[in-house]
Amino acid sequence: MDSNHYTQYPMNTQSHYAPPLADMAFVVEHWLNAPADWQRMSAFDTLNAETARMVCEAAGEFCAGQLAPLNSGGDLQGCTLQDGQVRTPDGFAAAYRAYVDAGWPALACDSAIGGQGLPGLLDATLNEMIVSSNHAWAMYLGILHGACICLQAHASDELKTTYLPHLVSGEWLATMCLTEPQAGSDLSLIRTQAQAADDGGYRISGNKIFISGGEQDLTENIVHLVLARLPDAPPGTRGISLFLVPKLIPQADGSFLPNAVYCDGIEKKMGIKGSATCAMRFENAQGWLIGQPHRGLAAMFVMMNSARLHVGLQGLGHAEAAHQLALAYASERRQMRALVRPESTAAADPILCHAPVRRIILDLRVWTEGMRALGYWCAHVLDMAAHAPDAGERQSAQELAPLLTPVIKSFFTERGFELCSDALQVFGGYGYVHEYHIEQAVRDSRIAMIYEGTNQIQALDLLQRKVLAKGAGLAPLLDAFRGEAAITSEHSAALRDWCDRLEVATQSLASDAANDAELPARAAEDYLRLVGTVALAFAWCRSARVADDAFAHKRESARYFFDHVLLSAEHWLRRVQAARHVY
Ligand SMILES: Cc1cc2nc3c(=O)[nH]c(=O)nc-3n(C[C@H](O)[C@H](O)[C@H](O)COP(=O)(O)OP(=O)(O)OC[C@H]3O[C@@H](n4cnc5c(N)ncnc54)[C@H](O)[C@@H]3O)c2cc1C
C-alpha cells in the first residue's frame, strides 16, 4: 500500500509524549503529602513542593524534548557491533551527554558521594518519564544508581575513590553481569571463575549473556559488576562473590589500560532494539572483590528493592505513553455515528464516543493513575525506610518495602504490557504499523516481565519467602490498606471488605500449604495479582478521598475502578482458591 492511506492521519513519526506533571504533583503533594515528610527528614529538609515540581518539569522537558524524538528511529536502526565495538542508534550518545551535563545521573545519589541527594521519589518520577519517552535508551542507565549504592555500601575505600565519582556523575556507566547460558533464574548454577592474583586483585574468567549495555558508545569506560565463584566457594548461591571488573583499568598516572573484557555479540530481539544486549567474555580479566567472599548476593541485596521498583515503573511508563497515544488518536479518528451524540450532524463521530473504545481509554487512565500512586508510594516508603527520623517509622517502612516491591515489579510490568496491547486495539489497523508508535510499545514493554527476576520468580518471592515463611506475613501491607479503610470515605467499606477477603485467602493458603508443599507455587502468580488489585483499590480509595475540586475527575475514575476494574479481584481470588487442584 502506498503512503496515501495515511492522508487522513499524517505520518506520525514524532512521538507526542507530554509529561503528566499535574498527576505527578497530585500524587506527591496530595496522595503522599511527601513535602511534609521531607521536612521531617534531615536528608531532604530543604526540599519543598515547589522545588520538587521544578525538578519534575525540567526532567519532563528533557525527556519529551530529547529522548522521545529518538525512540522510533532507535527502534528502526537498532544497535550494531563491529570489531567488538557497539554503535548505538543515532542521537543516543548525544542525548546521554546532555543528560550528564544537566546532572540527572546524580539526582538521587547521596550528597556525601557527590550526588544531589534528592529523594528516590523524585528519581521515580524521572524514571517513569524516561521510560515513557524511550525505554531502549533508559536501559543504559538502568543499573547506574544501584551500582552506586552497592559500591557505597560494600566496596573498599580504594574502589570507592577510584570509581564512585565517575559513576555518580554519569561519566562512566555500569552493568550487572549475572546471567550465563545455563544460569538464569537459578544463580546457583553460575560458572564464571575468580582466582586471587598476586597483586591483591582477582582474575575473572567466564561468559555472561544478555548483559544490557555490556558494550556501548555512550561512555568511555564501563564498570561491570560480575558474579563469579572463588575456588573454595561452597555450592549454591552461598558460594557466589561480586567483583568490579572495569572495561578500562585506571592507572596511577591518569592513563587507562584495556582489560580482557570482550563483547562477542549482540542479540537480535523483539523490542528495546536501541539497547545493546551483549554476550560478554571475561578472559582472565582484572577484577576487584566487592564486599565479603561468597557474599556477593548479599552485597547486591542493597539495590534489590530499588531495582525492582525501577523495573515496575517501566510498566507504568509504558502505560502512560500508551494512554496518551490512544486518547489522542481516539479523539481524532472518526468512524460511524455514536449513540451518545444524537445531536451531532457529522457523518461520523470520534471513535472515543463509541462505548467499547471509551472503555479501553478509561481502563488505561484508571490503571495508569492508580499504578502511579502505588509506585510513588513504594518510592516514598523506600525513602522513609532510609531516612525517617523515628526508628519505629523506619522499621515499619523496612517491613513494607520488601512486600511491595515484587508486587510493583510483576503486577505493573504485566499490566503495562497488556495495556499497550489494549491501546493498540484503539488504533485498528494503524496500530499494527510502525508510524503510530504503539506496536513498538507492545514489543518494548514485554521484556520488563522477564528481567530483574521473572514475574513468576517475583510471585514466589512474595508468597513463599515473604508472606508464608515470615511471621508477620502480609500484615504490614494489610495494616497500611486498613489505615486508609478506617477513614470513612466513599470507597472505604469496599476496601475494608477486600482486606478481609485477602487476609482469609492468605490464612487458608498458609494452612493448606502445610499438607501440600507445591500449593504456594501453583497459587503464587494469581495471589500476587490479587494483592496488586487490592493495592490498587487502596490507591483509588485514597485518591478519591484526597482529591480537591481541581482533581474532581479522580472521584469519577475511582467510581469506575470500584464498579468495574475491582471485579477482577474476584477472579484472582477464585483462581487462588482453585490452585488447590493439582493439574
Ligand atoms: C533484553 C534483556 C536484557 C537483560 N539484561 C540483563 C542484564 O543486564 N544482566 C543480567 O545479568 N541479565 C540480564 N538479562 C537476563 C534476564 O535477567 C534473564 O533472562 C532472566 O533472569 C530469566 O532467566 P532465563 O532467561 O535464563 O530464564 P529461565 O530462568 O530459564 O526461566 C525460564 C522460565 O521458567 C520460569 N521458571 C524458572 N524457574 C522457575 C521456578 N523455580 N518456579 C517457577 N517458574 C520458574 C521462569 O519464570 C521463566 O518463565 C536480560 C535479558 C534480556 C532478554
The ligand as an ORCA input file, in Angstrom:
! r2SCAN-3c Opt
* xyz 0 1
  C      16.718     -7.760     26.873
  C      17.301     -8.444     28.063
  C      18.122     -7.732     28.932
  C      18.706     -8.365     30.025
  N      19.618     -7.689     30.804
  C      20.332     -8.381     31.730
  C      21.436     -7.770     32.406
  O      21.720     -6.593     32.205
  N      22.162     -8.514     33.275
  C      21.875     -9.828     33.514
  O      22.580    -10.453     34.293
  N      20.831    -10.442     32.887
  C      20.069     -9.755     32.005
  N      19.035    -10.376     31.338
  C      18.728    -11.760     31.645
  C      17.449    -11.912     32.439
  O      17.603    -11.393     33.728
  C      17.067    -13.398     32.412
  O      16.622    -13.677     31.098
  C      16.029    -13.759     33.437
  O      16.578    -13.698     34.725
  C      15.457    -15.166     33.226
  O      16.447    -16.111     33.064
  P      16.384    -17.114     31.823
  O      16.193    -16.283     30.611
  O      17.556    -17.993     31.875
  O      15.055    -17.937     32.043
  P      14.911    -19.256     32.967
  O      15.446    -18.988     34.321
  O      15.397    -20.430     32.227
  O      13.327    -19.346     33.090
  C      12.501    -19.788     32.010
  C      11.051    -19.773     32.516
  O      10.908    -20.675     33.623
  C      10.386    -19.995     34.741
  N      10.992    -20.542     35.944
  C      12.287    -20.830     36.176
  N      12.433    -21.339     37.411
  C      11.230    -21.321     37.993
  C      10.729    -21.699     39.276
  N      11.504    -22.176     40.240
  N       9.408    -21.553     39.510
  C       8.580    -21.025     38.590
  N       8.996    -20.662     37.352
  C      10.302    -20.816     37.067
  C      10.756    -18.537     34.532
  O       9.884    -17.663     35.246
  C      10.615    -18.410     33.034
  O       9.257    -18.209     32.712
  C      18.410     -9.731     30.274
  C      17.564    -10.434     29.420
  C      17.029     -9.820     28.318
  C      16.175    -10.620     27.373
*
